[in-house]
């Protein structure tokens, strides 16, 4: 059945709408394996259509430690939970299990990234503060586990180590076309396993997993959260790192420091204070190091495997964040020197 006919069926069965014709425009979907379209109806109302390919998911999603049944798409499961918690996520208007099409509320195209790039520093910080407020609100409303797959999977050491190794394979070997000797890989593994162990023993909570400027949309003075299907339990600093160490919009460390302070203050106001602010700052740097190395490898993977070079432009920013994290973690100087042998951006 043609896509237009499938959309008409969704509209009829779920919204009792008999729209003809409908105009379907493909949207830019970043690095996702999902495909997005905007559906425009004769009355000028619009929806967003998400197409979920059968049997395709990210490797990192597959190796999460979830052992339960997969009777429902994670997107639908997490969306319902977040919506029930009163969080701003697009409403689901219809779903076809056979065609794996989801009809969503259209919250527009005004990604936070666009506002940030067009703003001066004070305005940019104000936008970030609003996003931090939303993050703290999400943490407060998800503090008690509920009927959601996110509470049944986590950033365990296996997943953290897989992401470190993903950087090794793609961020170094594939990017520079070199083969790292096995004895040298053991040096990298020994150092990064210690980092994974420390991160995995930190306080864990509900984590969006990609809470950054391209997954936040402004509409009617509200910020909507997108792409939450990979949510899981993770280190409490993770989403703040995703937001403030965004590979698409760079912030100075002074600005990040302000936002960390704002985050800690807002958490105290909603009665979820951080037990030890100094330990939180260390966790922030460790997570920055882990996530941005992973991102570097992922961007190269998307280029090599998915034949999409558009994310390579974000590799330098990712590595600048890694370099800055290393500067706050002097005990990891040996790891920096080892990586720096291959990655010139990280040479001390």
N, C-alpha and C positions, 0 to 999 in steps of 0.2 A: 504494500500500500504506500502511495506517495506520502511524503512528509506532510503536505498540506491537508490531505485527507485524514491523516492521523491526528493532526491538530484539531481539525473540525470535530472529530469524534470525541476528543478530550473535552472540548468546549461544550459539546452537547451533553455528554454523560455526567460531567462534574459540575457544570455551571448553568446547564439548561439554556445555553446560548446557541443559536442557529446562525452563525456568522458566515457570510459569503459576499465578497471574497475575503480572504485573510492574506496579509502581506507578511512574509517571513524573511528576515534579514539576519545573516550570520554575524555573530559578534566575535570580537577578539577574545580568545580564551586563555591567554598567557601560557603557562607550562602544563596546564591540566590535560588529562586524557579525555575529559568530558568536552562536549561541543555545546555551545550556547547560541541561541537565536532570539531575536525580538519578534514578537508576534503582534501585528497591528490589526485591529478590527475596524469595520466600517464606521463605528461610532467614535473612533479615535482613541479608544482605550487600548492599552498595551499590556502584554505579559512577556515574561522571559521563559523560554523553553530550554530545559536542560536535557541533553541526550546522553545517556549512560551506556557506553559500549558493553556488550556482553562479555563477561569473563576477563575484563581488563582492570587491573588495579596496580598501584605502585608496589615495587618490591618491598619498600620500607613498611607499607601497610600490611603486606602479607606476613612479615616476620614479627609483627607485634604479638605479644603473648596472650592474645585472646583465644580462648578455647571453646567458646560457646557456639550455639547454632547461628548460621547466617541467614535467618529467615526473612530479614528486612534489610533494605539498603541502608548503610550507615548514615547517609545524608538525611533520609526521612526520619530515622531514629533520633539523631542528634537535634534536628530541626524541631521536632515535636517537643523534646525535653526543654530546649532553650526557650521556645515559644511559651510553654507552660510556666516557665520561670519569669515570664514578663520581660524577656530580653528582646532587643530589636533585631529580628531576623526576618527575611522575606517569608510571607505566608505561602503555603503550598495550596494551589488551587485545583490541582488534579494530577493523577499519576496513572500511567498505563504499565503494568508489570510486563506485558508481552512485548511492547516496543521499547520499554525502559525509558520512557519520556516523562519528565516532570514539568508541570506547568506552574510557574512561580509568579508571585507578585513582582511587578517591575518597579524597582526602587531607583532606577536611573543609572547614569554613567559617570556621576561626579565623584570619582574615587578621591580619597584623601590625598593620594600622591599628587594629583593635579593642583590642589589647593596649596600644598606644601611647596611645590616647585615655583609657584607664582607669588609666593609671599615673602615679605622681609622677615628678619629673624624674630622680632617680637610677635608678629602675627603667626608665624610658624609655630612658635612655642605655645601660643594660645590654642592652636588646633591640636597640638600634641597633648596638652593638658586635658582637653576634652576627651581625647582617645584614652588617656590614662584613667580618667574618671569612669569611662565605660568599662575598661578592663577591671577596675576594682569592683564595680557593680557586678560584673559577670562572676568574679571570684566570690563575692559575698552570696550571690544567689545560687551558686553551684557548690557551696561549702558542704551541704548535706547530700550524700549520694542519692541518686534517684534512678528511675527506670531508663537508663541510657547506657549504650555500649561503651561510652567513654570511661565509665567507672569499672569496666571489666578488662581494660587493657592499659598498658603503661609504658613509659620510657624506661625499660629495664636495661641492664648492662648489655644484653645481647643487641638490642636496637641501637644504643649509643655507640657500641663498638662497630656495628655494621656501618654506621654513618661515618665514623672515623676512617674505616677501611675503604669506604666509597671515595673519600678524598684521596687516599693513597692511590687507588686504582685509576681514577679519572682526573683528579686535581694535579697529580704528578705524572704518573706513568703515561696516561693517554695525552695529557696536555703537552708534555715535552717529549713524547715518544721515547721513553727510556724504560729499561727494565731494572727495578730495584732488586739487588741481591737479597736472598732470603734472610741472611744474617742481619742485614740492615733493617729489614721489615720487622724483625724481632725487637730491635731497639725502639722503633716507633710503637709497636704493639705494647711493649712493657710500659712505656710512658703514658700512652693514651688509655690503657686499661685502668691505671690508677686514677686518672681523671674521671672516667666513667663510674668507677666505684664510688668516688667522693660525691659526684652529682647524684647518683642513685640513692645515696643515704641521706640526702637533704629532704626537707619537708616537701611532700607532693600534694598536688591539688588538681582540679579540673584545668586542662590546658587546651586552648584552641589549636595550637601547633603551628599556625601561620598567621598570627595576629599582626598584620603589617599593612602599609598604606594602600596596597592594591586590593586588599580584602575588606576595606572599610569604605562605605559609600555614604555621602552626605545627601540627605533629602529632607526638606522642610525643617531644617535646623536640627535634625536628628542624625545620628550615625548608625547605619545598619551594618551588621556583621555578615560577611559572606564566607563561603568555602570552609565550613566548620566540620565537614564530614570525617576528618582525621583526628578529631578531638580524643584525648586520652588523659590519663593521670601523668603528671610530669612535675619537674622542679618548679617551685613557685616563682622563680625569676624568668621562666622560659618565655612567656608571652610578652613581658616587658622588654626582654632582649630582642624579640622579633620586631617589636614596634620601634624601639629607639636605635637599634643597630640594623636598620632596614638597608638592604643592598641597593635599593632604588632611590632613596633620599638620604643623603648624609647629614649627620648632626655633629657639631663639635662636642668634645668631651665635657666642656663647661655646660652646654645645653643638656646633655645626657645627665650630668650630675644634678642639675636642677630638677629634671623629670623624675629621677630616682627619689629625690627628697620629697617631691610632690606625691609620688606613689606611696611612699612609706607613711606620709601624713594622712592621705586619704584612707589607707587601710586601717590606721588607728581610729579614724572617725567612724568606720563601720564595724569596729570591734574585731578586726582580724589583724592585729599588729604582728610585725615580724619580731621574733624573740630576740634576735641579735642583729642589729643593723650592719655591724662590721662583717659578720658571717654572710649576710645577704649580699653585700657588695662583692665579697669573694666569689660567691655562687654566681653572681651576675657575670663576672669576668670568665669563670670557667665555662659557663653556658655559652657566652659569646664566642669563646675559642672553639668549642665543640660545634656549635651551630654554623658559624661562618666558614669553618673548614669544610663542613658538610655541604654548605651552599656552593662553595668553590667547585667541589667535585660534581655537584648536581648540575651546575650550569654547563660544565664541560660535557657531562653525560647527555644533557638535552641537545647539545650541539652535535655530538658524535653519533648517538643512537637515534634520537628523534629528528635529526637533520634540521635543527632549529638553532641558528647561531645568535639569535636576538638577545640571549641572556649573558653572552660573553662580556658585554660592556659592563656588567655588574661585578665581574670578578675582581677588578682592582679595589673597589670599595670594600668588598668582603675581606680581602687580604689586609687592607688598612685597619679594619676592625680587629682582625686577628693580631696584627702587630701591636695595636694599642692594648689589647688584653694581655699579651705577653709582657708588656711594660709594667703591668700591675701585678704580675705573677713571676717575680724574679727567680723563684725556685724551679721554674720550667725553662730556664735559659738553655739547658742542654737540648730539650726538644726543639726549641726555636732554632738553635744552631744546626741541628740535624735536618730539619725541614728546609732551612735556608740554603743548604748545599744544593738543593734542586730548585727551590722557589726563590728567585732573587729578591722579590718584594719583601721577604721576611728575614733577609740577612741582617744580623745585628750590626 
